[in-house]
Amino acid sequence: MNTLESNVDTPTDAKEPAFEFSDSDFSYLRKLVFSHTGISLSEQKRNLVYGRLSKRMRAHGLSRFCDYCRLLKDNPDAELEHFTNAITTNLTSFFREKHHFDFITDELIHTLQERYHTQRRLRIWSAGCSTGEEAYSLAITLREAIPDIDRHDIRILATDLDTNVVKTAALGIYPATSIEGLDSQLIRRCFLRGKGEHEDQIMAVPELRRLICFRQLNLMHDWPMHGLFDAIFCRNVVIYFDTPTKQVLFERFAGIMQPGGHLFIGHAETLRNISSRFQLIGKTIYRRTC
Ligand SMILES: C[S@@+](CC[C@H](N)C(=O)[O-])C[C@H]1O[C@@H](n2cnc3c(N)ncnc32)[C@H](O)[C@@H]1O
């Protein structure tokens, strides 16, 4: 086998001609993903990149990844958004890592209410919100604990890099199966069921939707927000970030949080060797100390 052949992927599906994908294409795309999103793809993610970008190759009628790389270089404004949306991993669900929401209900709500009396506002950020289930779970938790929440200045900001997921999140429409397992009374209070051809869908009620502001935001870029957050959820987002990128990000999170504010991270994540500005107070729950 010559060098060229060993560097080019072979067909994965007999019905579809394989795209030519060289080491240098992969290397270019990895660097671009890292510089644009902070996501650090290992050598083992080659097939993932190939698979995720195949629909972009088909959309442009291309057969060689080097032509796709050229397109990204020549016309980033038109393609970078599609490229990013194709690369991100958006897995999420309602009340994922439920202990975080139980912690809010059982312990944090009193602190938040006390803080509200002093500040007259509360702000929570779901950073890397994907399709919005995390933010709606937060809204449900807050509304259940504070029935007259509409009379208060309490808001959730929910942001993601991926423009497609932010659109889905803002619509607030999900498959009915996504809320299976939730308490039936809670479902009745929080979701509307579709009718006719939409009966397999549910929609978050307006009372939840108006608590949340969904926006596209790349965590690697400047943050336009003013004011400090009382709590930040950044869960299962930095899992593919390298240590220096995480160190910078959590320093920035500390800078945009109230002293004593709470930070929630994903089940496989830790701030050990990443930041000394937070104290671990529960399972993947931190408080800003300095
Ligand atoms: C696996 S989802 C996690 C969703 C939710 N936080 C949860 O735990 O269920 C990770 C999300 O992080 C987003 N993400 C990745 N890099 C990002 C960046 N640089 N800025 C903003 N969002 C990013 C992805 O688009 C994706 O929707």
The ligand as an SDF file (V2000), in Angstrom:
LIG
                    3D

 27 29  0  0  0  0  0  0  0  0999 V2000
  -23.7860   17.4670   25.3520 C   0  0  0  0  0  0  0  0  0  0  0  0
  -24.5340   19.0530   25.1920 S   0  0  0  0  0  0  0  0  0  0  0  0
  -24.9140   19.3930   26.9040 C   0  0  0  0  0  0  0  0  0  0  0  0
  -26.2870   19.9940   27.0750 C   0  0  0  0  0  0  0  0  0  0  0  0
  -26.7080   20.2360   28.5290 C   0  0  0  0  0  0  0  0  0  0  0  0
  -25.8300   21.1890   29.1630 N   0  0  0  0  0  0  0  0  0  0  0  0
  -26.7360   18.9480   29.2990 C   0  0  0  0  0  0  0  0  0  0  0  0
  -25.8580   18.6800   30.1170 O   0  0  0  0  0  0  0  0  0  0  0  0
  -27.6560   18.1520   29.0650 O   0  0  0  0  0  0  0  0  0  0  0  0
  -23.0990   20.1120   24.9340 C   0  0  0  0  0  0  0  0  0  0  0  0
  -23.4500   21.4200   24.2700 C   0  0  0  0  0  0  0  0  0  0  0  0
  -22.3190   22.2980   24.3810 O   0  0  0  0  0  0  0  0  0  0  0  0
  -22.3030   23.1160   23.2340 C   0  0  0  0  0  0  0  0  0  0  0  0
  -20.9720   23.7070   23.0490 N   0  0  0  0  0  0  0  0  0  0  0  0
  -19.8160   23.0820   22.7150 C   0  0  0  0  0  0  0  0  0  0  0  0
  -18.8290   23.9770   22.5780 N   0  0  0  0  0  0  0  0  0  0  0  0
  -19.3660   25.1890   22.8470 C   0  0  0  0  0  0  0  0  0  0  0  0
  -18.8490   26.5290   22.8530 C   0  0  0  0  0  0  0  0  0  0  0  0
  -17.5760   26.7900   22.5540 N   0  0  0  0  0  0  0  0  0  0  0  0
  -19.6850   27.5400   23.1600 N   0  0  0  0  0  0  0  0  0  0  0  0
  -20.9950   27.2850   23.4550 C   0  0  0  0  0  0  0  0  0  0  0  0
  -21.5420   26.0610   23.4550 N   0  0  0  0  0  0  0  0  0  0  0  0
  -20.7380   25.0200   23.1430 C   0  0  0  0  0  0  0  0  0  0  0  0
  -22.7060   22.1680   22.1150 C   0  0  0  0  0  0  0  0  0  0  0  0
  -23.2020   22.8410   20.9810 O   0  0  0  0  0  0  0  0  0  0  0  0
  -23.7440   21.2860   22.7960 C   0  0  0  0  0  0  0  0  0  0  0  0
  -25.0690   21.6970   22.5060 O   0  0  0  0  0  0  0  0  0  0  0  0
  1  2  1  0
  2  3  1  0
  2 10  1  0
  3  4  1  0
  4  5  1  0
  5  6  1  0
  5  7  1  0
  7  8  2  0
  7  9  1  0
 10 11  1  0
 11 12  1  0
 11 26  1  0
 12 13  1  0
 13 14  1  0
 13 24  1  0
 14 15  1  0
 14 23  1  0
 15 16  2  0
 16 17  1  0
 17 18  1  0
 17 23  2  0
 18 19  1  0
 18 20  2  0
 20 21  1  0
 21 22  2  0
 22 23  1  0
 24 25  1  0
 24 26  1  0
 26 27  1  0
M  CHG  2   2   1   9  -1
M  END
$$$$
